[in-house]
């Protein structure tokens, strides 16, 4: 597991193409999201473990980086280690990378 703040992740995404998994709720995802991110609410992760064997790397995203870290800990417990946590979540992304993004 790696941890990137929004600015670090933005730079990383210029040269890498990890799968972006947003673990927030659908209502949150409607307000704002990173381009190309996929919604997979946190409560659906346990039944979707096979998804995490489809790509070489995943960025796990939530509102502030807490739920995503919990999901990463769960994934690590199940042997899935190819993850990056977006520290600060979409809130940090909206404040530091894409200031046009809605915040809540």
Residue frames as a rotation matrix with the C-alpha (Angstrom) as fourth column:
UNK 1
0.579 0.815 0.000 0.00
0.815 -0.579 0.000 0.00
0.000 0.000 -1.000 0.00
UNK 2
-0.675 -0.698 0.239 1.14
0.701 -0.708 -0.088 3.46
0.231 0.108 0.967 -0.87
UNK 3
0.319 0.736 -0.597 -0.28
0.806 -0.543 -0.238 6.78
-0.499 -0.405 -0.766 0.27
UNK 4
-0.656 -0.466 0.593 -0.36
0.716 -0.633 0.295 9.80
0.238 0.619 0.749 -2.02
UNK 5
-0.300 0.548 -0.781 -1.75
0.235 -0.751 -0.617 13.24
-0.924 -0.369 0.097 -1.31
UNK 6
0.666 0.731 0.149 -3.81
0.324 -0.103 -0.941 14.75
-0.672 0.675 -0.305 -4.14
UNK 7
0.621 -0.480 -0.620 -0.95
-0.723 -0.657 -0.215 16.68
-0.304 0.581 -0.755 -5.74
UNK 8
-0.474 -0.813 0.337 1.30
-0.624 0.581 0.522 13.60
-0.620 0.038 -0.783 -5.65
UNK 9
-0.138 0.505 0.852 -1.44
0.396 0.817 -0.420 11.45
-0.908 0.279 -0.313 -7.15
UNK 10
0.821 0.438 -0.367 -2.12
-0.106 -0.515 -0.851 13.98
-0.562 0.737 -0.376 -9.91
UNK 11
0.108 -0.874 -0.473 1.55
-0.958 -0.219 0.186 13.78
-0.267 0.433 -0.861 -10.91
UNK 12
-0.585 -0.312 0.749 1.53
-0.273 0.945 0.181 9.99
-0.764 -0.098 -0.638 -10.68
UNK 13
0.270 0.825 0.497 -1.53
0.318 0.411 -0.854 9.75
-0.909 0.389 -0.152 -12.94
UNK 14
0.519 -0.158 -0.840 0.33
-0.715 -0.619 -0.325 11.59
-0.468 0.770 -0.434 -15.70
UNK 15
-0.294 -0.756 -0.585 2.52
-0.931 0.364 -0.003 8.53
0.216 0.544 -0.811 -16.25
UNK 16
-0.992 0.019 0.122 0.54
-0.021 0.946 -0.323 5.64
-0.121 -0.323 -0.939 -14.73
UNK 17
-0.388 0.907 -0.166 -2.95
-0.678 -0.158 0.718 4.25
0.625 0.391 0.676 -15.28
UNK 18
-0.994 0.104 0.021 -4.15
0.058 0.699 -0.713 2.55
-0.089 -0.707 -0.701 -12.11
UNK 19
-0.282 0.959 0.006 -7.80
0.537 0.152 0.830 1.66
0.795 0.237 -0.558 -11.76
UNK 20
-0.870 0.026 0.492 -9.58
-0.333 -0.768 -0.548 4.33
0.363 -0.640 0.677 -9.69
UNK 21
-0.290 0.760 -0.581 -12.08
0.627 0.610 0.485 2.86
0.723 -0.224 -0.654 -7.22
UNK 22
-0.620 0.205 0.757 -14.29
-0.512 -0.837 -0.192 5.26
0.595 -0.507 0.624 -5.27
UNK 23
-0.688 0.279 -0.669 -15.72
0.522 0.832 -0.189 3.66
0.504 -0.479 -0.718 -2.13
UNK 24
-0.905 0.425 0.006 -18.12
-0.336 -0.706 -0.623 6.46
-0.261 -0.566 0.782 -1.18
UNK 25
-0.266 0.910 0.317 -21.90
0.429 0.407 -0.806 6.25
-0.863 -0.078 -0.499 -1.37
UNK 26
-0.222 0.221 0.950 -23.75
0.974 0.012 0.225 6.91
0.039 0.975 -0.218 -4.66
UNK 27
0.819 0.574 -0.007 -25.08
0.574 -0.817 0.062 10.28
0.030 -0.055 -0.998 -3.44
UNK 28
0.438 -0.750 -0.497 -21.50
0.023 -0.543 0.840 11.43
-0.899 -0.379 -0.220 -2.72
UNK 29
-0.438 -0.612 0.659 -20.25
0.612 0.334 0.717 10.18
-0.659 0.717 0.228 -6.09
UNK 30
0.307 0.650 0.695 -22.95
0.946 -0.288 -0.149 12.25
0.103 0.703 -0.704 -7.83
UNK 31
0.879 0.026 -0.476 -21.63
0.191 -0.934 0.301 15.45
-0.436 -0.355 -0.827 -6.23
UNK 32
0.490 -0.789 -0.370 -18.02
-0.870 -0.466 -0.157 15.04
-0.048 0.399 -0.916 -7.29
UNK 33
0.782 -0.298 0.547 -15.57
0.189 0.951 0.246 12.42
-0.593 -0.089 0.800 -8.48
UNK 34
-0.264 -0.913 -0.311 -12.23
-0.382 -0.197 0.903 11.97
-0.886 0.357 -0.297 -10.17
UNK 35
0.296 0.288 -0.911 -12.38
-0.955 0.054 -0.293 11.45
-0.036 0.956 0.291 -13.92
UNK 36
-0.066 -0.248 -0.966 -12.40
-0.558 0.812 -0.171 7.76
0.827 0.528 -0.192 -14.86
UNK 37
-0.840 -0.194 0.507 -13.19
-0.540 0.401 -0.740 6.64
-0.060 -0.895 -0.442 -11.31
UNK 38
-0.371 0.696 -0.614 -15.57
-0.028 0.653 0.757 3.75
0.928 0.298 -0.223 -10.70
UNK 39
-0.072 0.444 0.893 -18.07
-0.952 -0.299 0.072 3.65
0.299 -0.845 0.444 -7.87
UNK 40
-0.096 0.091 -0.991 -17.85
0.209 0.976 0.069 0.65
0.973 -0.200 -0.112 -5.54
UNK 41
0.459 0.324 0.827 -19.43
-0.637 -0.529 0.561 1.57
0.620 -0.784 -0.037 -2.21
UNK 42
-0.438 -0.768 0.467 -17.44
-0.858 0.202 -0.472 0.40
0.268 -0.608 -0.747 0.79
UNK 43
-0.047 0.492 0.870 -20.11
-0.717 0.590 -0.372 -2.10
-0.696 -0.640 0.325 1.86
UNK 44
0.902 0.388 -0.187 -19.83
-0.396 0.576 -0.715 -3.88
-0.170 0.719 0.673 -1.52
UNK 45
0.103 -0.963 -0.249 -16.07
-0.963 -0.034 -0.266 -4.42
0.247 0.267 -0.931 -1.36
UNK 46
-0.349 -0.307 0.885 -16.23
-0.653 0.757 0.006 -7.76
-0.672 -0.576 -0.465 0.53
UNK 47
0.380 0.566 0.731 -18.37
0.160 0.739 -0.655 -9.31
-0.911 0.365 0.190 -2.20
UNK 48
0.990 -0.029 -0.136 -16.24
-0.138 -0.319 -0.938 -7.79
-0.016 0.947 -0.320 -4.97
UNK 49
0.411 -0.899 0.149 -12.77
-0.271 0.036 0.962 -9.08
-0.870 -0.436 -0.229 -4.08
UNK 50
0.200 -0.345 0.917 -12.29
0.777 0.626 0.066 -10.70
-0.596 0.700 0.394 -7.51
UNK 51
0.951 0.164 0.264 -12.42
0.289 -0.779 -0.557 -7.18
0.114 0.606 -0.787 -9.01
UNK 52
0.724 -0.689 0.021 -9.09
-0.603 -0.619 0.503 -6.47
-0.334 -0.377 -0.864 -7.34
UNK 53
-0.015 -0.727 0.686 -7.34
0.179 0.673 0.717 -9.11
-0.984 0.134 0.121 -9.43
UNK 54
0.638 0.401 0.657 -8.27
0.695 0.067 -0.716 -7.46
-0.331 0.914 -0.236 -12.74
UNK 55
0.836 -0.358 0.416 -5.72
-0.049 -0.803 -0.593 -4.64
0.547 0.476 -0.689 -12.76
UNK 56
0.039 -0.911 -0.411 -2.09
0.639 0.339 -0.690 -4.32
0.768 -0.236 0.596 -11.69
UNK 57
-0.872 -0.392 -0.293 -2.79
0.478 -0.553 -0.682 -1.29
0.106 -0.735 0.670 -9.47
UNK 58
0.161 0.983 0.090 -5.70
0.801 -0.184 0.570 0.46
0.576 -0.020 -0.817 -7.74
UNK 59
-0.897 -0.204 0.391 -6.23
-0.053 -0.830 -0.555 3.90
0.438 -0.519 0.734 -6.25
UNK 60
-0.199 0.832 -0.518 -8.85
0.922 0.337 0.188 3.74
0.331 -0.440 -0.835 -3.50
UNK 61
-0.814 -0.019 0.580 -10.77
0.051 -0.998 0.040 6.98
0.578 0.062 0.814 -3.04
UNK 62
-0.024 0.866 -0.500 -13.25
0.990 0.091 0.110 8.37
0.140 -0.493 -0.859 -0.51
UNK 63
0.819 0.452 0.353 -14.20
0.415 -0.892 0.178 11.77
0.395 0.001 -0.919 0.90
UNK 64
0.774 -0.525 0.354 -11.25
-0.627 -0.711 0.318 12.40
0.085 -0.468 -0.880 3.26
UNK 65
-0.057 -0.859 -0.509 -9.11
-0.654 0.417 -0.631 9.25
0.754 0.297 -0.585 3.00
UNK 66
-0.419 -0.043 0.907 -10.40
-0.861 0.338 -0.381 7.42
-0.290 -0.940 -0.178 6.07
UNK 67
0.584 0.701 0.409 -12.84
-0.489 0.706 -0.512 4.95
-0.648 0.099 0.755 4.49
UNK 68
0.740 -0.358 -0.569 -10.40
-0.487 0.298 -0.821 4.29
0.464 0.885 0.046 1.66
UNK 69
-0.358 -0.901 0.246 -7.71
-0.826 0.183 -0.533 3.44
0.435 -0.394 -0.810 4.20
UNK 70
-0.109 0.424 0.899 -10.12
-0.711 0.599 -0.369 1.04
-0.695 -0.680 0.236 5.93
UNK 71
0.889 0.432 -0.150 -10.85
-0.393 0.555 -0.733 -0.61
-0.233 0.711 0.663 2.58
UNK 72
0.310 -0.861 -0.404 -7.13
-0.644 0.122 -0.755 -0.90
0.699 0.495 -0.517 1.85
UNK 73
-0.480 -0.444 0.757 -6.56
-0.869 0.357 -0.342 -2.53
-0.118 -0.822 -0.557 5.25
UNK 74
0.391 0.715 0.580 -9.33
-0.506 0.693 -0.513 -5.01
-0.769 -0.093 0.632 4.42
UNK 75
0.886 -0.081 -0.457 -7.83
-0.413 0.313 -0.855 -5.71
0.212 0.946 0.244 0.99
UNK 76
-0.107 -0.993 0.045 -4.36
-0.844 0.067 -0.533 -6.16
0.526 -0.095 -0.845 2.47
UNK 77
-0.222 0.132 0.966 -5.79
-0.772 0.582 -0.256 -8.67
-0.596 -0.803 -0.027 4.94
UNK 78
0.690 0.554 0.466 -7.03
-0.116 0.720 -0.684 -10.61
-0.714 0.419 0.561 1.89
UNK 79
0.061 -0.822 0.566 -3.65
0.609 0.480 0.632 -10.53
-0.791 0.306 0.530 0.15
UNK 80
0.537 0.156 0.829 -4.31
0.791 -0.433 -0.432 -7.59
0.291 0.888 -0.356 -2.16
UNK 81
0.202 -0.619 -0.759 -1.37
0.706 -0.445 0.551 -5.20
-0.679 -0.647 0.347 -1.84
UNK 82
-0.601 -0.458 0.655 -1.36
0.799 -0.370 0.474 -3.28
0.025 0.808 0.588 -5.12
UNK 83
0.465 0.883 0.061 -3.20
0.852 -0.465 0.240 -0.26
0.241 -0.060 -0.969 -3.71
UNK 84
-0.780 -0.545 0.308 -2.74
0.443 -0.828 -0.343 3.47
0.442 -0.131 0.887 -3.30
UNK 85
0.093 0.787 -0.610 -4.71
0.962 -0.230 -0.150 5.52
-0.258 -0.573 -0.778 -0.81
UNK 86
-0.122 -0.034 0.992 -5.69
0.451 -0.892 0.024 9.04
0.884 0.450 0.124 -1.81
UNK 87
-0.466 -0.123 -0.876 -4.83
0.877 -0.197 -0.439 10.81
-0.119 -0.973 0.200 1.44
UNK 88
-0.802 0.235 -0.550 -7.28
-0.091 -0.957 -0.276 13.62
-0.591 -0.171 0.788 1.98
UNK 89
-0.223 0.774 0.592 -9.72
0.677 0.560 -0.478 12.07
-0.702 0.294 -0.649 -0.48
UNK 90
-0.020 0.313 0.949 -11.74
0.938 -0.323 0.127 13.95
0.346 0.893 -0.287 -3.06
UNK 91
0.882 0.302 -0.363 -11.86
0.434 -0.819 0.375 16.87
-0.184 -0.489 -0.853 -0.66
UNK 92
0.124 -0.927 -0.354 -8.08
0.137 -0.337 0.931 17.34
-0.983 -0.163 0.085 -0.99
UNK 93
-0.440 -0.237 0.866 -8.32
0.848 0.207 0.487 16.77
-0.295 0.949 0.110 -4.75
UNK 94
0.463 0.735 0.496 -10.95
0.833 -0.552 0.042 19.53
0.304 0.394 -0.867 -5.05
UNK 95
0.899 -0.117 -0.422 -8.91
0.158 -0.813 0.561 21.95
-0.409 -0.571 -0.712 -2.93
UNK 96
0.178 -0.969 -0.168 -5.44
-0.192 -0.202 0.960 21.25
-0.965 -0.139 -0.222 -4.36
UNK 97
-0.684 -0.449 0.575 -5.82
0.388 0.443 0.808 19.83
-0.618 0.775 -0.129 -7.88
UNK 98
-0.604 0.576 0.552 -9.22
0.602 -0.124 0.789 20.64
0.523 0.808 -0.272 -9.42
UNK 99
-0.915 0.183 -0.361 -10.58
0.176 -0.624 -0.762 23.77
-0.364 -0.760 0.538 -7.79
UNK 100
-0.605 0.752 -0.262 -13.63
-0.728 -0.388 0.566 23.63
0.323 0.533 0.782 -10.09
UNK 101
-0.565 0.372 -0.736 -14.79
0.291 0.925 0.243 20.40
0.772 -0.077 -0.631 -8.45
UNK 102
0.359 0.771 0.526 -17.78
-0.438 -0.359 0.824 20.66
0.824 -0.526 0.208 -6.13
UNK 103
-0.816 -0.541 -0.202 -17.08
-0.048 0.412 -0.910 20.03
0.576 -0.733 -0.362 -2.45
UNK 104
0.344 0.938 0.044 -19.37
-0.194 0.025 0.981 18.96
0.919 -0.346 0.190 0.35
